[in-house]
Amino acid sequence: MREEGENINVPISIVTDKDIKPNDEGVFEPEEESDRDKTRIENLIKLQKDLETSDIRLYLAKEWTLEWCLFKSEVFSELFKTAVSNVHTGTEEFKKNTDDEFKNSFQSKFIQKLAKRGSSPLNKVAIANEFALLLEGSSEITNEQLEKDIYLKYLIEAIKHVCEYDN
């Protein structure tokens, strides 16, 4: 934004995490949020409103982080879990069981690694690269599916906003 208050007429999307962690079962309990967490979210919501008169929009993850939203996504969950499994080959909880299904312990281990608890955090860069490669080879995902996914909504809206450029 310019000091003189003029808009530059180029749509900009800011995408950010909420960074409020769930409990070990993956449940978000508002009553357990710290004052710091509540203040951060209030400030982000205020900033969202303040930016409404500009070409800049702020888009907040539905829950916690981008990685968590991909993990929870109706459209991308299995593909994302495969990417995590392919990168973290030594993590037993990320392997599939004999029924070719991901183990029930996947989520709790994922939360632990994403929250950086323990000695080996999630390798986000390698997972993003692997996920992109898997996504590139996947053709069965439709725009309609993406539009309906509540965990991807903020990303879809952010992309749509920056595509509105009208010179």
N, C-alpha and C positions, 0 to 999 in steps of 0.2 A: 504494500500500500504506500502511496506517496504521501509525503509530508503535507502537501497542499490539500490532501483529502480527495484528490481525483482518482477515480478508478482507472486501471490500465486496460480494462475491457478484455481481459484474458482470464477465463475461468481457471481457478486453482482449487485443488482438493487436498486437504490435509487429512491423512488417515492415521488414527492413533489407537493404541490399546487402552483399556481401562485399568489394567494392571492391578486388579483386585482378585486375589486368588480364591479358588474354591476350597472346601475342606477335602479330606482324602477320598471322600465318596463322589467328588465332583459337584457338590451342591454349594451354591452361593448363599450365604446367610447374612443378610443385611445387618442384622443386629450384632454381628461379629466384626463388621467393618470398623476400622479405626477412624478417629476424627480426621486424621490426615487423609485417608481414603475418601471420606465423605466430602471434605473440602476440595480435594483434587477434582472429583466428579462435578461438584457444584461449579467450580471455576471453568471446567471444560464446557459445561452446558451454558454458562454465561458467555463464554467466548463464542460458542456456536451462534447464540442470539446476536451478539455484537457484530458478527461478520455478515449477518443477513443483508446488510445494505451494500455489501461489496461483492466482488466476483469470487471471493474466497469462501469456501465451505469447509467446515470441520466435520469429519465423519468418525464416530466412535464405534469400536468393536462392540458387538452385542454383549460379549462376556470376555473377560480377562485379556487374551492376546489373539493375534492373528492365527497363531498355531492352534490355539484352543478352538477357535471358530472353525478352522479347517477340520480338526478332529471331530467336532460335533456336527458338521455340515451333513445334511441329508444327501447332497450330491457328491461331495468329495471325501467323505470319511474313510471309505475303504481304500481309495487311492492314496490318501494321505497316510493312513496306517501302513500301507505297503511301503511307502517311501521311508517312513520312520524305521520300519523293520529292515529294509534293505541297507540303511545307513548304520543302524545300531545292531549289527549282526550278532554281537556278543551278549546282548541283553535277552535273557531267557523269556521275560514277560512279553517281549515284542514278537516272539515267534508264534506261528500258527500251531494249533493243536492237530491231532490226528484227523479231525473232521474238516480240516482246511479252513478253520475259523480262527479268528484272533482270540487269544486267551482272555478270560475275564479279568485277569490281573493287569492287562494292558493299560487300562485307564489310570489306575493308581500309580503305576510306574511312570507313566507319561506325566502325570501331575508332579511327581517327585522330581523328575529330570527337568521339566519346564520351569519349576519353581527353584531350580538350582540347589536342591537339597541333595546332599551326598557328594561323592567325589567326581561323578561324571555327568555334567549337565547335557542337555539336548544339543546336538550339533545342528543348529538352525540353518546354517549356510548350506551344508551338505544335504540336509533334508529338502530345502527349497529347490536345490538343483535337481535332486532325484525326483521330486514331485513334478517339476516342470517337464522333465523327460517323460515321466509316466503320463502326464496330462497331454503332452503332445501326441502320444500314441493312442489316446482315447478319443474315439469319435462319437460315442453314443450319448454324450451329454448335450441336452438341448437348452436353448435360451429360456424356454418356459420353466424348465427345472431350476435353472439358476435364479430366475426371478422370484420363485416361490420359497427359496431357501432362506429362512430367517437369519441364519448365521453368516450368510454372504451378502445380505441386503446392503449393509453399509459400504461394502466394496463395489457392488454394482452401481449404487447411487454415486459414489465418488468417481467412477469411470465415466458414467453418463454425464456428470457435471462437466468434466474437463473436455468432453466431446462436443460441448455446446458452443465452442468458439465460433464467433460470427464476426469476421473482420469487416 
